[in-house]
Amino acid sequence: MTFHDQAQLVKKEVAQALTQGSQAAEKCDIIAVTKYVDARTTRKLVEETGFHHLGENRVPQFLAKKEELGDLSIRWHFIGSLQRRKVKDVINQIDYFHALDSISLAREIQKRADQPIACFLQVNLSREESKHGFFLEDVDQALEEIADLDKIRLIGLMTMAPADASPSEIEDLFSRTRVLQEALAERNIPGMPFTELSMGMSSDYQLAVEQGATFVRIGSLLFE
């Protein structure tokens, strides 16, 4: 299939999930994860599909790709773990950061950012040892400490399902993450609107959309 065909399939399935999911949001943006392809392939993807949200997780490759594709209208999402020593290289080059997983990282962003950064607080509600993110019981303390950092704008939550989870387990995790996101949004905390929900990848994005995701990260499906 061409990039156009693959993109149309994903768009169709997202649209179906938005109408079928009882907890679905009004809309869900697709982030095309281009971390495994070069700038030339990324350009072709953008031009053939119209996708303008792109996700990267490796600093050198992201910076080179952004420079080469500077003529395109792209919203850049950094979706991977970010080492504190790399914050200065990345944080002012992106539109969204999806993996705010520690207070020390938040403080480094505060130090290096030129303006407020749209961040997703990464949560680990499944308590998976191999995943980063705040446990549920640590979220309130994290918010108290981040509240003083004016360069951090917490627009939502991000989570990832365990690789070996069953569909029912994934659905439960996504549901619990949505419930937490909605509860945080209701608090109306200054600088923390929590209106967005980043969850779901190529293997489980339909479940994520049905459970309220407003951003899904699609990589392998686009490049099969």
N, C-alpha and C positions, 0 to 999 in steps of 0.2 A: 504493500500500500504506500501511497505517497504521503508526505507530511500533511497535505490538505485532507486526504481521506482519514488519516489517523486522528487529526484534530477534530474533524467533523464527528467522528464516532465518540470521542471523549466529550465534546460539547453536548451531543445528543443525550448521552447517559447522565451527564450532570443536570441537564434540563429536566429529564425524567425524574431523577432523584429529588429535585427541588419540588416537583409537583406531588410525588408519591410519599415523601417522608413527612410524617406528622409533626416532626420537630424541625423541619428544614427552615433555613433562613429565607429571606426574600430573594437573595442573589448569592452566587458563589463564584469568585474569580479563580481562574485556572493559572497556576504558576507553572510554566514550562521549565523543568529542571534540566539545564544544559551543561551540567558539570562534567559530563563524560564526552562531550563533543567539542570540536574546535570552533573558532570564530566564524569560519566560512560556513560550516553546517548550521551554526546558530543563526547567521544572517538569512540563510535559505529558509529556515523554519519560520522566522519572524515574517519574512516577505510572503511566504506561501499560506500562512495560517492566520496572520493578524494578531497572534499572541504578543502582548507587550509587557506582561509580567514574567520576568525570568529569574530563576533561582540558581545560585552558585554557593559552593561551600569550601572552596580552596582559594586562599588569598592570592597567590601569584597569578593563577589562571584567570581569576575574576578580574584583577586589575588590567591584565593584558587584553582580555576580551572587551572590557568596557571601553578601553582606549580605541580599539580597532572598530568598535561598533558605535562610536560616538555620534554618527550621523542618523542613527535610528532612534525613534521614540520608545524608550524602554524604561520600565520601572524595575529597578534592581532589588532583589530580595537576597540577603545573605541568610542561608537556611541552616548552616552547620555550626558546630561548636567553634567558638572564637577564642583563641589564646589572648591573654591580656597584652602580651608584648606585640600582638598584631593589630590591636584596636586602632592605634594611631594611623595605620595604613588603610584601614577599611571604612571606619565609621562615618566619615564625611563623604564617602563615595556611593552610599547606598540609600535607598528609599525606605526599606523595612529591614529590621533585624529580628529573626524568628527564634533566637536561642539564648535569651537572657536567663542564665541558669545559676547565677551566684551573685551575692552582694559585692564581692570583690570585682567582678566583671562590670557591674553597674557603676561602681565608683570609678573605674578606669574609663568607661564611656563618658561619665560626667567630666572627667579631666580632659578628655581629648576632643569631645564633640564641639562643633562650632554653633550648633543650634539643636533644639529638641529633636530627638530621634524616635521614630515610631517603632516601638519594641513590642514583642510578644514575650510574656513571662512563660518560660518553659516549665511545665509541671509534669511530675512523674507519679501519677495516681496509681499506676500498676506496681510501683515500687520495684521495678526491674533494675537489678544491679548494674547492668550494662548501659543503662540509659542515664543521661543527665537530667537535671530539673529538680524543682522543689517538691517535696512531699506535701500532702494536703495540710498536715499540721504545722508546716513551716511557712505557709503562704502569708498569714497575717503579719508575722514578724518581718518577713521580707518586704511587705508593702509599707510597714512603718519606717523601715530604713531607707527605702527608695523614695519615700515621700519628700525627703529633703533634697533630692537630686533633680534640679530643674531641666536637665538635658535628657532625662528619661521620660518618655510619654508612653505609658502602658496602654496600648490600644486593644490588647486581647491576650488570650492564652494560646499556647502551642503544646501539642502532645503528639507522641508516636506510639502506636500499638506494638506489643511484642511480636516478633517475627513468627513465633509458633502459636499465637493465639487463635482460637476458633472464631468463626463469625459472631457467635453470641457473645463471646468475651470481648471482642473488638467493639461490638455495638454497645455493650455495657460501659466500657471505658470511655467511649466517645460521648455517651449519654451523661456520665458523671462529670466529664470535663465541661460539657455545655451547661449543666446545672450550676457548676462553680462559676463559670463565666457570667451567667445571668445574675447570680447572686452578687458578684463583684460589681457588675454594671449598675445594679440597683442602689449601691452605696453612694454613687455620685461622688467619688473621691476626686479631688482636683488633680488634673494631669494623668488620670487613670480612667479613661472612659470605658474600657473593656467591652467594646462593641464588636470585636472581631474574634474569630475562632479559626486557628490554623491547625488543621489535622486532616489526615488522609493522604495516601500516596497511591501509586499505580495499582497496588494490590487490594486496596480497601477504600478507595475514594468515594465509591457510591454509598457505602455505609456512613462515611463521614458526612457527606452532604445531607443524607436523610436525618442525621443527628444534629445538624445545625452548623456545619463548617461554612465559613465565609471565604476561606482560601483552601485549595487543595494543591498538592505538589505532585505533578505528573512528569516522570522522566522516561522510564523504560518503554512505556506504551507508545510514546511518540517516535521512538527510534527503532522499533522492531522491523 
